[in-house]
Each structure stands twice: as C-alpha cells, then as structure tokens.
Amino acid sequence: MMGKKLVAVLFGLLMIGMAFSAGSAFAGETVTVILVSDNAADKTIAQYLANLTGAIVVTTTWGVYNPNVTAEILSYAPDQVIIIGGPEAVVDEYVTDLQEYNITVYRWWGANRYETDLAVIGNASKLFGIKFNASVVVAGNDSLAIQTALKLAVENRAMIIYVNQSTNVSKLMERFQVREMVMVQSKASEKIMEKVEKELQKCNCRAERVQANVTKEQVEQIMEQVRERLMAVEEIANMTNSTQLMEQVREMLQLMEKVNQSLQAGNVTEAYVLALQLQARSEFALKNAHMDFKMAVKSREKFALEMELEKLEAQVEVLEKAGVNVSTVKTILDKAEEAIKAGNYSVAKVLLKEAKKALHELYREKKSVISMPGTGGHDEKSGKH
C-alpha cells in the first residue's frame, strides 16, 4: 500500500530522546512527554526542559505527520504532552491523536523560534516552578552553537535565549532581570553577536563570549538530517505527483552538492553556512509536502483509510508489547484491511471506527500496565527501544 511505503520512510526518521540525567520520568506521579520537531532550536529547548523536569522527549520530523510517533508517545502512557513549536513544525494531527486518548496536551509556541523560546521559558516557569540562575544567548539559526549553548545552560541552570539581527536584547535583559550572560557563537553568527554586544552596553550588561568551532563531522550530521527530510518530501511528491515538490528537491540536491564541494575543499565554515540554508529550505519544502499530503487524505478515500489502518496498527502494537490482549482489536483491523482491498470503503470505515473505540477502551483500562518500567517496549533505564 502507498500508505505503508510512506510510513516506512517516515519511521526511519523517528527519533526518541530522553532527558540527559534528570532521572526516570516513571518515578514521579505525573508522566510528561515533550513532543518537538527536529528543528535544532526547538529540540534543544525541549532537551533542556527535559533535563530540568525528568520529562521524556519524542522527536518528529519537522512538518511531517508520522503515526509511529503517536504510538511511541502512547508507549510511555503519559498524563500530559507538551508540544514545543507551532502547528507547522509539529502538525495538528498529533494533537487530535492524543486528545482522542484523553491525554492533556499543551502547545507552547510563538510566531517563530525566538518567540517559541520565550513562550517555553514563561510556561515552564509557571507549570514546573522552574527558576533560572543565569542566561546563555545564542543565534537561533546557528545549530551547532545551539548545541554548545545547551551544555552551558545545563551546567549553570541558565535560560537559553535565542537572538537574531532584529532582537531587542536590552529589552529582553530587562524583562528577565539579567545583567550577566554567556554569548555563544560560531563563525556563522559572529555578526549577530557583535550587534548583541553593542546592545548590551545600553543596559550596562556584561557578557562572556564562547566560541563554538565547526567541524566537518558536524556539518555532515546536518547534511544527514537534510537527506532524511528530502526522503520524506520526495516520497510525498511521488505519491501526490507534485512537480513543485520535485523541483524543490532537485534544487536542494544541487545545493547539497555545493556543500560537499566546500567540505572537500576544506572550507568548513562555508559548508556550514550552506548547510544552515538547506535546513531552512527543507522545512519550507516539508511544509508544502504536508499540505499536499493532507489534500491526498481528503481527496483519496482509499489512501485515507489505509493511513487510518496503519495508525491503529501502530497503536495496537504498543499495547501488545506491554502484554495487553489485543486479539479482538486485531481481528477487527484484519477485517477492515480486507474491506479496503475489496473496495468496500463504507464497511471499512465502520470497522475502523469500531476498532478505534475498542482500542481506546483497552488503553484506558490497561494504562497502568503500559506505564510500568520495562513494559511497552522500553528499557527500564533509558526508556529507549
């Protein structure tokens, strides 16, 4: 099935991350999952929040709906899910999936990564009572400098503040009552940080600069992420016969070749700047791809039913791994699959609705079993598969 092919591609992009050293999220009374896209800025904030709270981080490809992501979240049997990022980054299909299981969902976001960062700081302070001891400032589009900023923030319990050329830094410092900070930069963001430093003079603030050195290996890691994103875009393009998406893929492949040429010539900084451009362009392409995907679901009945079937199958697998008897639901899904293949779409709809209801009831009844350490397919210490 076309839907299965798409899910197979997207499953390869699924990434599950746990908090660094905050301890098991299973130890507390409330299990919190943070759902975030693979956007470097948003994901770093999610990882830092997890470090402070013991929450579990689940990562989805930017702008892509992957039913396996929902299944992974359910495998933790969370009481609440915090989504970091707007609906273009973490699509609304996830909200629908989770709310169908009566899971409390918060979405913390702003118009861009800078406002999303501030929204997370504010909401986390209220919900978890988090207080910060310092601040780390970094350009919001400098992926590698952001990684260094995360390490410093963890060491000093500092808030991470993203900036760009238009950020009013002195106003931010006044807002957070901060007078000292650490500025993290790479060669790609030096000009932004020079502007930040000038801004700080206006509020008599002091800053220490930390240089993040870019390596060939780090650029190659970014390129691997871009390749995975392009796989998702290309798959949807083939599925929807979108010439526009294929053209975007072709243009990005050409830019990827320029990155490789720069790396081969030893121009690592130049390659890194181009790689950052590719990250941004791939998100734009993923946004368009998701719009085409949603149109296909609406206009192609068989495809929509196949996707619903595969979503439920992924969720059933979670319960089955936890030791829950799901034979009844699986029998209904088998019948639904037969109805789809036979073209009996009205029958398939009824069966899928019946299976979903039964699955939700099972989940509510067995949630305590799923949430126990060592069940649901998770390793007791790491929470990873």
C-alpha positions as a Markdown table, in Angstrom:
| # | Residue | x | y | z |
|---|---|---|---|---|
| 1 | Met | 0.0 | 0.0 | 0.0 |
| 2 | Met | 1.1 | 3.5 | -0.7 |
| 3 | Gly | 0.5 | 4.5 | 2.8 |
| 4 | Lys | 2.7 | 1.7 | 4.2 |
| 5 | Lys | 5.5 | 2.9 | 1.9 |
| 6 | Leu | 5.2 | 6.4 | 3.3 |
| 7 | Val | 5.2 | 5.2 | 6.9 |
| 8 | Ala | 8.2 | 3.0 | 6.2 |
| 9 | Val | 10.2 | 6.1 | 5.1 |
| 10 | Leu | 9.0 | 8.3 | 7.9 |
| 11 | Phe | 9.6 | 5.6 | 10.5 |
| 12 | Gly | 13.3 | 5.8 | 9.7 |
| 13 | Leu | 13.1 | 9.5 | 10.7 |
| 14 | Leu | 11.6 | 8.8 | 14.1 |
| 15 | Met | 13.9 | 9.8 | 17.0 |
| 16 | Ile | 13.2 | 9.2 | 20.7 |
| 17 | Gly | 15.3 | 11.2 | 23.1 |
| 18 | Met | 15.3 | 11.0 | 26.9 |
| 19 | Ala | 16.4 | 13.7 | 29.4 |
| 20 | Phe | 20.1 | 13.7 | 30.0 |
| 21 | Ser | 20.4 | 12.9 | 33.7 |
| 22 | Ala | 17.3 | 14.1 | 35.4 |
| 23 | Gly | 16.3 | 10.6 | 36.4 |
| 24 | Ser | 13.4 | 8.4 | 35.2 |
| 25 | Ala | 10.2 | 10.1 | 34.3 |
| 26 | Phe | 8.4 | 6.9 | 35.6 |
| 27 | Ala | 9.5 | 7.8 | 39.1 |
| 28 | Gly | 7.1 | 10.7 | 39.6 |
| 29 | Glu | 3.3 | 10.7 | 39.8 |
| 30 | Thr | 2.9 | 12.6 | 36.5 |
| 31 | Val | 4.5 | 11.3 | 33.3 |
| 32 | Thr | 5.2 | 14.1 | 30.9 |
| 33 | Val | 6.2 | 13.7 | 27.3 |
| 34 | Ile | 7.6 | 16.6 | 25.3 |
| 35 | Leu | 6.8 | 16.4 | 21.6 |
| 36 | Val | 9.1 | 18.5 | 19.4 |
| 37 | Ser | 10.2 | 18.7 | 15.8 |
| 38 | Asp | 13.8 | 18.1 | 14.7 |
| 39 | Asn | 14.3 | 21.9 | 14.3 |
| 40 | Ala | 17.6 | 22.4 | 16.2 |
| 41 | Ala | 16.3 | 25.4 | 18.2 |
| 42 | Asp | 13.1 | 23.9 | 19.4 |
| 43 | Lys | 14.6 | 20.5 | 20.0 |
| 44 | Thr | 17.3 | 22.0 | 22.2 |
| 45 | Ile | 14.8 | 23.8 | 24.4 |
| 46 | Ala | 12.9 | 20.5 | 24.7 |
| 47 | Gln | 16.0 | 18.6 | 25.8 |
| 48 | Tyr | 16.9 | 21.3 | 28.3 |
| 49 | Leu | 13.4 | 21.3 | 29.7 |
| 50 | Ala | 13.5 | 17.5 | 30.0 |
| 51 | Asn | 16.8 | 17.8 | 31.8 |
| 52 | Leu | 15.2 | 20.1 | 34.4 |
| 53 | Thr | 11.9 | 18.1 | 34.8 |
| 54 | Gly | 12.6 | 14.4 | 34.0 |
| 55 | Ala | 10.2 | 14.5 | 31.1 |
| 56 | Ile | 10.6 | 12.3 | 28.1 |
| 57 | Val | 11.4 | 13.9 | 24.7 |
| 58 | Val | 9.9 | 12.5 | 21.5 |
| 59 | Thr | 11.1 | 14.0 | 18.2 |
| 60 | Thr | 9.2 | 14.2 | 15.0 |
| 61 | Thr | 10.4 | 15.3 | 11.6 |
| 62 | Trp | 9.6 | 19.0 | 11.0 |
| 63 | Gly | 6.2 | 19.4 | 9.4 |
| 64 | Val | 5.5 | 15.7 | 8.9 |
| 65 | Tyr | 2.8 | 13.5 | 10.4 |
| 66 | Asn | 4.1 | 10.1 | 11.3 |
| 67 | Pro | 1.6 | 7.7 | 13.0 |
| 68 | Asn | 4.5 | 5.9 | 14.6 |
| 69 | Val | 5.3 | 9.0 | 16.6 |
| 70 | Thr | 1.9 | 8.9 | 18.2 |
| 71 | Ala | 2.4 | 5.2 | 19.0 |
| 72 | Glu | 5.7 | 6.0 | 20.7 |
| 73 | Ile | 4.2 | 8.6 | 22.8 |
| 74 | Leu | 1.4 | 6.3 | 23.9 |
| 75 | Ser | 4.0 | 3.7 | 24.8 |
| 76 | Tyr | 5.0 | 6.0 | 27.7 |
| 77 | Ala | 1.4 | 6.2 | 28.9 |
| 78 | Pro | 1.8 | 10.0 | 29.5 |
| 79 | Asp | -0.5 | 12.1 | 31.7 |
| 80 | Gln | 0.3 | 15.2 | 29.7 |
| 81 | Val | 2.1 | 16.0 | 26.5 |
| 82 | Ile | 3.8 | 19.4 | 26.0 |
| 83 | Ile | 4.3 | 20.3 | 22.3 |
| 84 | Ile | 7.0 | 22.7 | 21.6 |
| 85 | Gly | 6.6 | 24.6 | 18.4 |
| 86 | Gly | 3.7 | 25.7 | 16.2 |
| 87 | Pro | 1.4 | 23.6 | 14.0 |
| 88 | Glu | 3.7 | 24.0 | 11.0 |
| 89 | Ala | 6.5 | 22.3 | 12.9 |
| 90 | Val | 4.5 | 19.8 | 15.0 |
| 91 | Val | 1.4 | 19.2 | 12.9 |
| 92 | Asp | -2.1 | 19.2 | 14.5 |
| 93 | Glu | -2.7 | 15.5 | 13.6 |
| 94 | Tyr | -0.7 | 14.7 | 16.8 |
| 95 | Val | -3.0 | 16.8 | 18.9 |
| 96 | Thr | -6.0 | 15.0 | 17.5 |
| 97 | Asp | -4.5 | 11.6 | 18.1 |
| 98 | Leu | -3.6 | 12.4 | 21.7 |
| 99 | Gln | -6.8 | 14.1 | 22.7 |
| 100 | Glu | -8.7 | 11.1 | 21.5 |
| 101 | Tyr | -7.0 | 9.2 | 24.3 |
| 102 | Asn | -8.0 | 12.0 | 26.8 |
| 103 | Ile | -4.4 | 13.0 | 27.2 |
| 104 | Thr | -3.8 | 16.6 | 28.3 |
| 105 | Val | -2.0 | 18.4 | 25.6 |
| 106 | Tyr | -0.3 | 21.8 | 25.8 |
| 107 | Arg | 1.2 | 23.6 | 22.9 |
| 108 | Trp | 3.9 | 26.2 | 23.7 |
| 109 | Trp | 4.9 | 28.2 | 20.8 |
| 110 | Gly | 5.2 | 31.6 | 19.1 |
| 111 | Ala | 5.3 | 33.1 | 15.6 |
| 112 | Asn | 8.9 | 31.9 | 15.2 |
| 113 | Arg | 11.7 | 30.1 | 17.1 |
| 114 | Tyr | 12.6 | 33.2 | 19.1 |
| 115 | Glu | 9.0 | 33.7 | 20.4 |
| 116 | Thr | 8.6 | 29.9 | 20.9 |
| 117 | Asp | 11.7 | 30.0 | 23.1 |
| 118 | Leu | 10.2 | 32.8 | 25.3 |
| 119 | Ala | 6.9 | 31.0 | 25.5 |
| 120 | Val | 8.6 | 27.9 | 26.8 |
| 121 | Ile | 10.5 | 29.8 | 29.4 |
| 122 | Gly | 7.4 | 31.5 | 30.6 |
| 123 | Asn | 5.1 | 28.4 | 30.6 |
| 124 | Ala | 7.8 | 26.2 | 32.1 |
| 125 | Ser | 8.3 | 28.6 | 34.9 |
| 126 | Lys | 4.6 | 28.5 | 35.7 |
| 127 | Leu | 3.9 | 24.8 | 35.2 |
| 128 | Phe | 7.0 | 23.4 | 36.8 |
| 129 | Gly | 8.1 | 26.3 | 39.0 |
| 130 | Ile | 11.4 | 26.5 | 37.3 |
| 131 | Lys | 13.8 | 29.3 | 38.3 |
| 132 | Phe | 17.0 | 30.1 | 36.3 |
| 133 | Asn | 20.3 | 31.2 | 37.7 |
| 134 | Ala | 21.8 | 32.7 | 34.5 |
| 135 | Ser | 21.3 | 33.1 | 30.8 |
| 136 | Val | 23.0 | 31.9 | 27.7 |
| 137 | Val | 22.5 | 33.8 | 24.4 |
| 138 | Val | 22.9 | 32.2 | 21.0 |
| 139 | Ala | 21.8 | 32.9 | 17.5 |
| 140 | Gly | 18.5 | 31.0 | 16.9 |
| 141 | Asn | 19.6 | 29.7 | 13.5 |
| 142 | Asp | 23.1 | 28.6 | 14.4 |
| 143 | Ser | 22.5 | 24.9 | 15.0 |
| 144 | Leu | 26.0 | 23.9 | 16.2 |
| 145 | Ala | 26.4 | 27.0 | 18.5 |
| 146 | Ile | 23.0 | 26.0 | 20.0 |
| 147 | Gln | 24.4 | 22.6 | 21.0 |
| 148 | Thr | 27.2 | 24.3 | 22.9 |
| 149 | Ala | 24.7 | 26.7 | 24.5 |
| 150 | Leu | 22.7 | 23.7 | 25.7 |
| 151 | Lys | 25.8 | 22.2 | 27.5 |
| 152 | Leu | 26.5 | 25.6 | 29.2 |
| 153 | Ala | 22.8 | 26.0 | 30.2 |
| 154 | Val | 22.7 | 22.6 | 31.8 |
| 155 | Glu | 25.9 | 23.2 | 33.7 |
| 156 | Asn | 24.7 | 26.6 | 35.0 |
| 157 | Arg | 20.9 | 26.1 | 35.1 |
| 158 | Ala | 20.7 | 29.0 | 32.7 |
| 159 | Met | 17.9 | 30.0 | 30.4 |
| 160 | Ile | 18.7 | 29.8 | 26.7 |
| 161 | Ile | 17.8 | 32.9 | 24.8 |
| 162 | Tyr | 17.7 | 32.9 | 21.0 |
| 163 | Val | 18.5 | 36.1 | 19.2 |
| 164 | Asn | 18.9 | 37.4 | 15.6 |
| 165 | Gln | 19.7 | 40.7 | 14.0 |
| 166 | Ser | 16.4 | 42.3 | 14.9 |
| 167 | Thr | 16.2 | 41.2 | 18.6 |
| 168 | Asn | 16.0 | 44.0 | 21.1 |
| 169 | Val | 18.4 | 42.4 | 23.6 |
| 170 | Ser | 18.3 | 45.2 | 26.1 |
| 171 | Lys | 14.6 | 44.8 | 26.4 |
| 172 | Leu | 15.0 | 41.1 | 26.9 |
| 173 | Met | 17.5 | 41.6 | 29.6 |
| 174 | Glu | 15.2 | 44.0 | 31.4 |
| 175 | Arg | 12.3 | 41.5 | 31.1 |
| 176 | Phe | 14.3 | 38.7 | 32.7 |
| 177 | Gln | 16.2 | 41.0 | 35.1 |
| 178 | Val | 19.6 | 39.7 | 33.8 |
| 179 | Arg | 22.8 | 41.7 | 33.9 |
| 180 | Glu | 25.4 | 39.0 | 33.1 |
| 181 | Met | 25.3 | 36.3 | 30.4 |
| 182 | Val | 27.3 | 34.0 | 28.2 |
| 183 | Met | 27.2 | 34.6 | 24.4 |
| 184 | Val | 27.8 | 31.5 | 22.3 |
| 185 | Gln | 28.8 | 32.0 | 18.7 |
| 186 | Ser | 30.3 | 30.2 | 15.7 |
| 187 | Lys | 31.9 | 31.8 | 12.6 |
| 188 | Ala | 28.4 | 31.8 | 11.1 |
| 189 | Ser | 26.9 | 34.0 | 13.8 |
| 190 | Glu | 29.7 | 36.4 | 14.7 |
| 191 | Lys | 28.0 | 39.5 | 13.2 |
| 192 | Ile | 24.8 | 38.8 | 15.1 |
| 193 | Met | 26.8 | 38.6 | 18.4 |
| 194 | Glu | 28.6 | 41.8 | 17.6 |
| 195 | Lys | 25.2 | 43.5 | 17.5 |
| 196 | Val | 24.2 | 41.8 | 20.7 |
| 197 | Glu | 27.3 | 43.0 | 22.4 |
| 198 | Lys | 26.6 | 46.6 | 21.4 |
| 199 | Glu | 23.0 | 46.3 | 22.6 |
| 200 | Leu | 24.3 | 45.1 | 26.0 |
| 201 | Gln | 26.2 | 48.3 | 26.5 |
| 202 | Lys | 22.9 | 50.2 | 26.6 |
| 203 | Cys | 21.8 | 48.3 | 29.7 |
| 204 | Asn | 25.2 | 48.1 | 31.4 |
| 205 | Cys | 25.1 | 44.3 | 31.0 |
| 206 | Arg | 28.2 | 42.1 | 30.8 |
| 207 | Ala | 28.8 | 39.1 | 28.6 |
| 208 | Glu | 31.4 | 36.4 | 28.2 |
| 209 | Arg | 31.9 | 35.1 | 24.7 |
| 210 | Val | 32.3 | 31.4 | 24.0 |
| 211 | Gln | 33.4 | 30.2 | 20.5 |
| 212 | Ala | 31.8 | 27.1 | 19.1 |
| 213 | Asn | 34.1 | 25.6 | 16.5 |
| 214 | Val | 32.5 | 24.0 | 13.5 |
| 215 | Thr | 33.9 | 20.6 | 12.3 |
| 216 | Lys | 33.5 | 18.7 | 9.1 |
| 217 | Glu | 31.8 | 15.9 | 11.1 |
| 218 | Gln | 29.2 | 18.3 | 12.5 |
| 219 | Val | 28.4 | 19.6 | 9.0 |
| 220 | Glu | 28.0 | 16.0 | 7.8 |
| 221 | Gln | 25.5 | 15.4 | 10.6 |
| 222 | Ile | 23.4 | 18.3 | 9.5 |
| 223 | Met | 23.5 | 17.0 | 5.9 |
| 224 | Glu | 22.3 | 13.6 | 7.0 |
| 225 | Gln | 19.3 | 15.3 | 8.6 |
| 226 | Val | 18.6 | 17.2 | 5.4 |
| 227 | Arg | 18.9 | 13.9 | 3.4 |
| 228 | Glu | 16.3 | 12.3 | 5.6 |
| 229 | Arg | 14.0 | 15.3 | 5.2 |
| 230 | Leu | 14.3 | 15.2 | 1.5 |
| 231 | Met | 13.4 | 11.5 | 1.5 |
| 232 | Ala | 10.1 | 12.4 | 3.2 |
| 233 | Val | 9.5 | 15.3 | 0.7 |
| 234 | Glu | 10.3 | 13.1 | -2.3 |
| 235 | Glu | 8.0 | 10.3 | -1.1 |
| 236 | Ile | 5.1 | 12.6 | -0.8 |
| 237 | Ala | 5.9 | 14.2 | -4.1 |
| 238 | Asn | 5.8 | 10.9 | -5.8 |
| 239 | Met | 2.6 | 10.0 | -4.0 |
| 240 | Thr | 0.9 | 13.2 | -5.0 |
| 241 | Asn | 2.6 | 13.7 | -8.4 |
| 242 | Ser | 3.7 | 17.1 | -7.3 |
| 243 | Thr | 6.1 | 18.7 | -9.8 |
| 244 | Gln | 6.5 | 21.7 | -7.5 |
| 245 | Leu | 7.9 | 19.5 | -4.7 |
| 246 | Met | 10.1 | 17.6 | -7.0 |
| 247 | Glu | 11.6 | 20.8 | -8.3 |
| 248 | Gln | 12.3 | 21.9 | -4.7 |
| 249 | Val | 14.0 | 18.6 | -4.1 |
| 250 | Arg | 16.1 | 19.0 | -7.2 |
| 251 | Glu | 17.2 | 22.5 | -6.2 |
| 252 | Met | 18.2 | 21.3 | -2.7 |
| 253 | Leu | 20.2 | 18.4 | -4.1 |
| 254 | Gln | 22.2 | 20.9 | -6.1 |
| 255 | Leu | 22.9 | 22.9 | -3.0 |
| 256 | Met | 23.9 | 19.8 | -1.2 |
| 257 | Glu | 26.5 | 19.2 | -3.9 |
| 258 | Lys | 27.9 | 22.7 | -3.2 |
| 259 | Val | 28.2 | 21.8 | 0.5 |
| 260 | Asn | 30.1 | 18.6 | -0.4 |
| 261 | Gln | 32.4 | 20.6 | -2.7 |
| 262 | Ser | 33.1 | 23.1 | 0.1 |
| 263 | Leu | 33.9 | 20.3 | 2.5 |
| 264 | Gln | 36.2 | 18.7 | 0.0 |
| 265 | Ala | 38.0 | 22.0 | -0.5 |
| 266 | Gly | 38.4 | 22.3 | 3.3 |
| 267 | Asn | 36.1 | 25.3 | 3.5 |
| 268 | Val | 34.2 | 24.0 | 6.6 |
| 269 | Thr | 32.6 | 27.4 | 7.6 |
| 270 | Glu | 31.3 | 28.0 | 4.1 |
| 271 | Ala | 29.9 | 24.5 | 4.0 |
| 272 | Tyr | 28.2 | 25.1 | 7.4 |
| 273 | Val | 26.6 | 28.3 | 6.2 |
| 274 | Leu | 25.2 | 26.5 | 3.1 |
| 275 | Ala | 24.0 | 23.6 | 5.3 |
| 276 | Leu | 22.1 | 26.0 | 7.5 |
| 277 | Gln | 20.4 | 27.4 | 4.4 |
| 278 | Leu | 19.5 | 23.8 | 3.4 |
| 279 | Gln | 17.9 | 23.2 | 6.9 |
| 280 | Ala | 15.7 | 26.2 | 6.4 |
| 281 | Arg | 14.7 | 25.3 | 2.8 |
| 282 | Ser | 14.0 | 21.7 | 3.8 |
| 283 | Glu | 11.5 | 23.0 | 6.4 |
| 284 | Phe | 9.8 | 25.1 | 3.7 |
| 285 | Ala | 9.6 | 22.1 | 1.4 |
| 286 | Leu | 8.2 | 19.9 | 4.3 |
| 287 | Lys | 5.5 | 22.5 | 4.9 |
| 288 | Asn | 4.4 | 22.3 | 1.3 |
| 289 | Ala | 4.6 | 18.5 | 1.3 |
| 290 | His | 2.4 | 18.2 | 4.4 |
| 291 | Met | -0.2 | 20.4 | 2.7 |
| 292 | Asp | -0.2 | 18.1 | -0.3 |
| 293 | Phe | -0.4 | 15.1 | 2.0 |
| 294 | Lys | -3.5 | 16.4 | 3.7 |
| 295 | Met | -5.1 | 17.1 | 0.3 |
| 296 | Ala | -4.4 | 13.5 | -0.7 |
| 297 | Val | -6.0 | 12.2 | 2.5 |
| 298 | Lys | -9.1 | 14.4 | 1.9 |
| 299 | Ser | -9.5 | 13.6 | -1.8 |
| 300 | Arg | -8.4 | 9.9 | -2.0 |
| 301 | Glu | -10.7 | 7.7 | 0.2 |
| 302 | Lys | -8.6 | 4.5 | -0.1 |
| 303 | Phe | -5.4 | 6.3 | 0.9 |
| 304 | Ala | -7.2 | 7.9 | 3.9 |
| 305 | Leu | -8.5 | 4.5 | 5.1 |
| 306 | Glu | -5.0 | 2.9 | 4.6 |
| 307 | Met | -3.4 | 5.6 | 6.7 |
| 308 | Glu | -6.1 | 5.2 | 9.5 |
| 309 | Leu | -5.5 | 1.5 | 9.5 |
| 310 | Glu | -1.7 | 1.8 | 9.8 |
| 311 | Lys | -2.1 | 4.4 | 12.6 |
| 312 | Leu | -4.3 | 2.0 | 14.6 |
| 313 | Glu | -2.0 | -0.9 | 13.9 |
| 314 | Ala | 1.0 | 1.0 | 15.3 |
| 315 | Gln | -1.0 | 1.9 | 18.4 |
| 316 | Val | -2.2 | -1.7 | 18.8 |
| 317 | Glu | 1.5 | -2.8 | 18.8 |
| 318 | Val | 2.2 | -0.6 | 21.8 |
| 319 | Leu | -0.4 | -2.4 | 23.9 |
| 320 | Glu | 0.7 | -5.8 | 22.6 |
| 321 | Lys | 4.3 | -5.1 | 23.6 |
| 322 | Ala | 3.1 | -4.2 | 27.1 |
| 323 | Gly | 1.4 | -7.6 | 27.4 |
| 324 | Val | -2.2 | -6.5 | 26.8 |
| 325 | Asn | -4.5 | -8.9 | 25.0 |
| 326 | Val | -5.4 | -7.1 | 21.7 |
| 327 | Ser | -6.7 | -10.0 | 19.7 |
| 328 | Thr | -10.2 | -8.6 | 19.4 |
| 329 | Val | -8.9 | -5.3 | 18.0 |
| 330 | Lys | -6.5 | -7.1 | 15.6 |
| 331 | Thr | -9.4 | -9.2 | 14.3 |
| 332 | Ile | -11.4 | -6.1 | 13.6 |
| 333 | Leu | -8.4 | -4.4 | 11.8 |
| 334 | Asp | -7.9 | -7.6 | 9.7 |
| 335 | Lys | -11.5 | -7.4 | 8.5 |
| 336 | Ala | -11.1 | -3.6 | 7.8 |
| 337 | Glu | -8.0 | -4.3 | 5.7 |
| 338 | Glu | -9.9 | -6.9 | 3.7 |
| 339 | Ala | -12.7 | -4.4 | 3.2 |
| 340 | Ile | -10.3 | -1.8 | 1.9 |
| 341 | Lys | -8.7 | -4.2 | -0.5 |
| 342 | Ala | -12.1 | -5.2 | -1.8 |
| 343 | Gly | -13.1 | -1.6 | -2.3 |
| 344 | Asn | -15.8 | -1.8 | 0.4 |
| 345 | Tyr | -14.9 | 1.6 | 1.9 |
| 346 | Ser | -18.1 | 2.2 | 3.8 |
| 347 | Val | -17.7 | -1.2 | 5.6 |
| 348 | Ala | -14.0 | -0.4 | 6.2 |
| 349 | Lys | -15.0 | 3.0 | 7.8 |
| 350 | Val | -17.4 | 1.3 | 10.2 |
| 351 | Leu | -14.8 | -1.3 | 11.2 |
| 352 | Leu | -12.0 | 1.2 | 11.7 |
| 353 | Lys | -14.3 | 3.3 | 13.9 |
| 354 | Glu | -15.2 | 0.1 | 15.9 |
| 355 | Ala | -11.5 | -0.8 | 16.3 |
| 356 | Lys | -10.6 | 2.7 | 17.4 |
| 357 | Lys | -13.3 | 2.7 | 20.1 |
| 358 | Ala | -12.2 | -0.8 | 21.4 |
| 359 | Leu | -8.5 | 0.3 | 21.3 |
| 360 | His | -9.2 | 3.5 | 23.3 |
| 361 | Glu | -11.1 | 1.5 | 25.9 |
| 362 | Leu | -8.3 | -1.0 | 26.3 |
| 363 | Tyr | -5.7 | 1.7 | 26.6 |
| 364 | Arg | -7.7 | 3.4 | 29.5 |
| 365 | Glu | -8.2 | 0.1 | 31.2 |
| 366 | Lys | -4.5 | -1.0 | 30.9 |
| 367 | Lys | -2.7 | 2.3 | 31.1 |
| 368 | Ser | -1.1 | 1.5 | 34.5 |
| 369 | Val | 0.4 | -1.7 | 32.9 |
| 370 | Ile | 1.8 | 0.2 | 29.9 |
| 371 | Ser | 3.3 | 2.9 | 32.1 |
| 372 | Met | 5.3 | 0.5 | 34.2 |
| 373 | Pro | 9.1 | 0.5 | 33.7 |
| 374 | Gly | 10.1 | -2.4 | 31.5 |
| 375 | Thr | 6.8 | -2.6 | 29.6 |
| 376 | Gly | 5.6 | -1.0 | 26.4 |
| 377 | Gly | 8.9 | -2.0 | 24.7 |
| 378 | His | 11.1 | 0.3 | 26.8 |
| 379 | Asp | 14.3 | -0.3 | 28.5 |
| 380 | Glu | 13.9 | 0.4 | 32.2 |
| 381 | Lys | 16.9 | 2.7 | 32.5 |
| 382 | Ser | 16.9 | 4.6 | 29.2 |
| 383 | Gly | 13.4 | 4.5 | 28.0 |
| 384 | Lys | 14.6 | 3.7 | 24.6 |
| 385 | His | 13.7 | 0.8 | 22.3 |
